[in-house]
Amino acid sequence: MKTLDYYIIKKFLGTFFYAIFLLITIVIIFDVSENIDEFIEKNAPLDEIIFSYYLNFIPYFINLFSYLFTFIAVIFFTSQMASNSEIIAILSSGISFYRLLRPYIISALILAIMSFYLSNFLIPKTNIKRRVFKDKYIEGLSEEMDKNIHLQIYPGMFVYLEKFNSSTNDGYKFTLENIVNNSLKYKLTADKIQWDSIENKWILHNYFIRTIDSVQENITSGIRMDTVINLSPSDLFIQKEDFEEMNFWQLNEHIRKNHLKGSKEVTFYEMEKQKRIASPFATIVLTLIGMSLSSRKIRGGIGMHLGLGITFTFAFILFMKISSVFSTVGNLSPVLAAWIPNITFGIIGIILIRLAPK
């Protein structure tokens, strides 16, 4: 590490955090103006607004805009260096262009590691309090599933419910079927099921059981039965954006369980997982593009560089959104959908670096 490295790293990280600080201030002002009526109407305490909502709001927005403001920070301070002929002086002193890239890469790696930690570990923890506040004072985050709920809870084990009430944890017209080699082996039906939160079990009312083997069929029935099955009330209603509260390991476990249950939402969670891994690398890719674009001294100066930079950034975001849609509603693999923008713009970055003045 040389004086030049510290100089560029200081400029890079200083510009990034200053820009993020200004953005968060503006976003909080707009958010307060948008939600002030809800806060007043629902008598939200000031300490909860500050410490439960907005204090936990900051890491979320730092990570959300990290790669965008990484790019803007690189464009801004590198353009200033180019306009002041600092880049020319550095290269003229015998330092190669690729050596000049070293502090940029180090800074981008620091921000990428920060982004990975925020998205996979810190933000899920802070989102718990933020979402509790949001659910209580801004908007309800839970909503009922449609009628006629179908789930697979084990391979070959299927559950059907005509209706489930999440406020009382009661379900109606319940059916549990075990199908082996396309043949029905076991069927349990009940007029009503009720969740016992103390014992963590289900109570079945007016149940009817059919057990079928190759020789005979047994039928039993009763008024009430307590049972434990691989089903919880949270599986029977939708929690909006519940992945926000899951860290990396919890998200992996949630994906595994949804694969087992045959949930149609599994692709959405797979996409979220891949985005959390791929997004930090976008910081490095956009740093390379930003440095190669803004290291050239041009007549338009900082304004021209910022214009080009913002164009590239929004093209990257648009590309990322399009690939996400193709994954969640189409047949594109979540891994490919998350990494195609990085790969594409990474190739563009390498080409621009090779074309940059050296």
Secondary structure by P-SEA (a helix, b strand, c coil): ccaaaaaaaaaaaaaaaaaaaaaaaaaaaaaaaacaaaaaaacccccccccccaaaaaaaaaaaaaaaaaaaaaaaaaaaaaaaaaaaaaaaacccccccaaaaaaaaaaaaaaaaaaacccaaaaaaaaaaaaacccccccccccccccccccccbbbbbcccccccccccbbbbbbbccccccbbbbbcbbbbcccccbbbbcbbbbbbbcccbbbbbcccccccccccccccccccccccccccaaaaaaaaaaaaaacccaaaaaaaaaaaaaaaaaaaaaaaaaaaaaccccccccaaaaaaaaaaaaaaaaaaaaaaaaaaaaccccaaaaacaaaaaaaaaaaaaaaaccc
